[in-house]
Amino acid sequence: MTFEEQLLKMREDWDARARENARHYVQTAQTEWSDDEFFESGERTVREQILNDMINVCQGKDPREMRVLEIGCGAGRVTRALAGQFGEVHAVDVSGEMIALAMHALRDVPNAILYQNNGADLRVIPDGKVFDFAFSTIVFQHIPSYEVIENYVHEVARLLRPGALFKFQVQGDSSIATSPNDTWLGVPFSDEQAVEMAERCGFEPRYRHGQGQQYFWLWYFKRA
Ligand SMILES: C[S@@+](CC[C@H](N)C(=O)[O-])C[C@H]1O[C@@H](n2cnc3c(N)ncnc32)[C@H](O)[C@@H]1O
């Protein structure tokens, strides 16, 4: 399977999931989600991963003055909550169907800007935008390619200001059996792999949490 074929497969599979039951595939905790429940679950993610970590996230900046990047925004669950805290949120997703749902759900949220991307890079973000924080959750755990994930990490390094944080989650359970054309089970990372990827991409992997588990969280700080 070529790189391009893999990107196409991710787009087609996530478009199909979005058409079938987007909110369930975005957050499998429930089959049916009301609007309130779905967006409250995004608020919870932001409370649990960001608002309790503002020293690392903001580094003294006023959140209202910050520009934030989200990779894999799905139907806008977390994006909406991010836009409630930060000045500007730019969010990408490989699935046009997911982006259409997010655009509809966030039509009254002018500081959330959504883009469909190619599944591997951030060239859709307009030139000259510099970001103060980047975030991604339950996205890389679905990507069946180290090359694609590392490409994103390089791209985030390109767009973040020096010193800023990219906080994201990868699959840490190495017992997961993956296959290049399975877009549900992403490639797992050991602690050593996570450290090496940071170094190759210009980040300091200052904190890691959840090694060996599905929710392996990484705090990458962009080196000056
Ligand atoms: C489980 S959903 C999570 C969505 C969102 N992060 C949330 O927590 O609500 C995974 C999302 O990642 C997107 N995705 C999967 N592979 C991607 C890729 N290679 N590039 C960008 N988005 C991708 C899917 O289209 C889907 O919307």
The ligand as an SDF file (V2000), in Angstrom:
LIG
                    3D

 27 29  0  0  0  0  0  0  0  0999 V2000
  -12.1790    9.0940   17.1980 C   0  0  0  0  0  0  0  0  0  0  0  0
  -12.3310   10.5610   16.2510 S   0  0  0  0  0  0  0  0  0  0  0  0
  -11.8760   11.8070   17.4500 C   0  0  0  0  0  0  0  0  0  0  0  0
  -12.2680   13.1930   17.0550 C   0  0  0  0  0  0  0  0  0  0  0  0
  -11.8740   14.2840   18.0570 C   0  0  0  0  0  0  0  0  0  0  0  0
  -10.4520   14.3050   18.2810 N   0  0  0  0  0  0  0  0  0  0  0  0
  -12.5870   14.1020   19.3750 C   0  0  0  0  0  0  0  0  0  0  0  0
  -11.9370   13.7130   20.3440 O   0  0  0  0  0  0  0  0  0  0  0  0
  -13.7770   14.3560   19.4230 O   0  0  0  0  0  0  0  0  0  0  0  0
  -10.8970   10.4790   15.1980 C   0  0  0  0  0  0  0  0  0  0  0  0
  -10.8860   11.5720   14.1570 C   0  0  0  0  0  0  0  0  0  0  0  0
   -9.5800   11.5850   13.5660 O   0  0  0  0  0  0  0  0  0  0  0  0
   -9.7250   11.8080   12.1870 C   0  0  0  0  0  0  0  0  0  0  0  0
   -8.5470   11.2620   11.5260 N   0  0  0  0  0  0  0  0  0  0  0  0
   -8.2070    9.9580   11.3680 C   0  0  0  0  0  0  0  0  0  0  0  0
   -7.0570    9.8600   10.6940 N   0  0  0  0  0  0  0  0  0  0  0  0
   -6.6690   11.1310   10.4230 C   0  0  0  0  0  0  0  0  0  0  0  0
   -5.5510   11.6950    9.7430 C   0  0  0  0  0  0  0  0  0  0  0  0
   -4.6240   10.9110    9.1950 N   0  0  0  0  0  0  0  0  0  0  0  0
   -5.4610   13.0360    9.6620 N   0  0  0  0  0  0  0  0  0  0  0  0
   -6.4290   13.8330   10.1930 C   0  0  0  0  0  0  0  0  0  0  0  0
   -7.5100   13.3610   10.8320 N   0  0  0  0  0  0  0  0  0  0  0  0
   -7.6160   12.0210   10.9490 C   0  0  0  0  0  0  0  0  0  0  0  0
  -11.0100   11.0880   11.8180 C   0  0  0  0  0  0  0  0  0  0  0  0
  -11.5600   11.5620   10.5980 O   0  0  0  0  0  0  0  0  0  0  0  0
  -11.8690   11.3880   13.0280 C   0  0  0  0  0  0  0  0  0  0  0  0
  -12.6310   12.5430   12.8350 O   0  0  0  0  0  0  0  0  0  0  0  0
  1  2  1  0
  2  3  1  0
  2 10  1  0
  3  4  1  0
  4  5  1  0
  5  6  1  0
  5  7  1  0
  7  8  2  0
  7  9  1  0
 10 11  1  0
 11 12  1  0
 11 26  1  0
 12 13  1  0
 13 14  1  0
 13 24  1  0
 14 15  1  0
 14 23  1  0
 15 16  2  0
 16 17  1  0
 17 18  1  0
 17 23  2  0
 18 19  1  0
 18 20  2  0
 20 21  1  0
 21 22  2  0
 22 23  1  0
 24 25  1  0
 24 26  1  0
 26 27  1  0
M  CHG  2   2   1   9  -1
M  END
$$$$
